[in-house]
Amino acid sequence: MYKLQRSTRIRLTVLLCGSLTVTIGTLAFAKSPWSFRTSRAEQRQTENPSPVQSNLNYPFGTRWDKVFNQLASEHGLTMVMDRIPKGYFKRFDRREYAFSVALDILNEELQQQDFRLIHHCDSDQSAGLPCRGSYGSAT
């Protein structure tokens, strides 16, 4: 083995101990699955949950089925479709909208193709009951 001078060994030991201390400290205070600390922002967010907002920013155009599925997944809904409109949805808009407003914006665009989006079972879902609504044909 190599013989190192005493001062070099001390420096390497200090460097190794310092590195381990920083690594362990970072892991202990980092936001990790085993961390039990919650930030103040997270505490405020759990106390006052804000309604989910939808972003309708598609500047390069996106197929309608992707737009519908993204909107549904953002709000925890399931998309049920018989047919998909042809073409693409293109909109340059950085604002975020509530679900009902986003639905109105999409329906304005879909009206040109004789399609519309309908949100079923509002009252049944709010009461915690399974959906018993009937689906009418879209015109």
C-alpha positions in Angstrom: 0.0 0.0 0.0 1.1 3.5 -0.6 2.6 5.4 2.3 1.0 8.8 2.6 2.3 11.6 4.8 0.4 12.3 8.0 -1.0 15.7 6.8 -2.3 14.1 3.6 -4.1 11.4 5.5 -5.7 14.0 7.8 -6.8 16.1 4.8 -8.3 13.0 3.1 -10.1 12.0 6.3 -11.5 15.5 6.8 -12.6 15.6 3.2 -14.3 12.2 3.4 -16.0 13.0 6.7 -17.2 16.4 5.4 -18.6 14.8 2.2 -20.4 12.1 4.2 -21.8 14.8 6.5 -23.1 16.9 3.6 -24.6 13.9 1.9 -26.4 12.5 5.0 -27.6 16.0 5.9 -29.0 16.6 2.4 -30.8 13.2 2.4 -32.2 13.9 5.9 -33.7 17.3 5.1 -34.5 16.7 1.4 -38.0 16.2 0.3 -38.0 12.4 0.0 -40.5 9.6 0.6 -39.1 9.0 4.1 -39.2 12.6 5.1 -41.9 13.4 7.7 -41.6 17.2 7.4 -44.2 19.1 5.3 -43.6 22.5 4.0 -45.8 25.5 5.0 -47.0 25.7 1.4 -48.2 22.1 1.5 -49.9 22.7 4.8 -51.8 25.7 3.4 -52.7 23.7 0.3 -54.2 20.9 2.3 -56.2 23.3 4.4 -57.6 25.2 1.5 -57.6 23.0 -1.6 -58.1 25.0 -4.7 -60.3 23.8 -7.5 -58.5 22.1 -10.4 -57.9 24.4 -13.4 -57.5 23.4 -17.0 -54.9 24.8 -19.4 -56.2 24.9 -23.0 -52.8 26.0 -24.6 -52.3 24.0 -27.8 -50.4 26.4 -30.1 -49.3 23.7 -32.6 -52.6 21.8 -32.7 -53.5 18.6 -31.0 -55.8 15.8 -31.9 -59.2 16.1 -30.3 -59.1 12.8 -28.4 -55.9 13.9 -26.7 -57.5 17.2 -25.7 -60.6 15.4 -24.3 -58.6 12.8 -22.4 -56.3 15.4 -20.9 -59.3 17.5 -19.7 -60.9 14.4 -18.2 -57.8 13.2 -16.5 -57.1 16.6 -15.0 -60.5 16.6 -13.3 -60.6 12.9 -12.4 -63.3 12.0 -15.0 -63.7 9.3 -17.6 -64.2 10.2 -21.2 -66.9 8.2 -23.0 -67.0 8.8 -26.8 -68.6 7.0 -29.8 -66.9 9.2 -32.4 -64.0 11.6 -32.4 -64.1 14.9 -34.3 -61.8 15.1 -37.3 -59.0 17.6 -37.3 -57.0 19.3 -34.6 -57.7 21.7 -31.7 -55.4 24.7 -31.9 -55.4 27.5 -29.3 -52.7 29.8 -28.0 -53.9 30.7 -24.5 -51.9 30.6 -21.3 -54.8 31.2 -18.9 -56.2 28.4 -16.8 -59.9 27.8 -16.7 -62.4 26.0 -14.4 -63.9 22.9 -15.8 -67.2 24.4 -16.8 -65.5 27.3 -18.7 -63.1 24.9 -20.4 -66.1 22.8 -21.5 -67.8 25.9 -22.9 -64.6 26.9 -24.9 -64.3 23.4 -26.3 -68.0 23.3 -27.2 -67.7 26.5 -29.1 -65.0 25.0 -31.3 -66.8 21.7 -31.6 -70.1 23.3 -32.6 -68.7 23.9 -36.1 -68.3 20.1 -36.5 -71.7 19.3 -35.0 -70.2 17.8 -31.8 -70.6 18.7 -28.2 -69.2 17.7 -24.8 -71.7 16.8 -22.0 -70.8 16.3 -18.4 -73.1 13.7 -16.9 -74.0 12.7 -13.3 -73.1 15.9 -11.5 -75.7 15.4 -8.8 -75.1 11.6 -8.4 -71.3 12.1 -8.1 -71.6 14.8 -5.5 -73.8 12.6 -3.4 -71.3 9.8 -3.6 -73.7 7.5 -5.6 -72.8 5.6 -8.7 -73.7 7.2 -12.0 -77.2 6.1 -13.2 -77.7 8.6 -15.9 -78.6 7.7 -19.5 -76.6 8.8 -22.4 -78.5 10.5 -25.2 -77.2 10.8 -28.7 -75.2 13.9 -29.5 -76.3 15.9 -32.4 
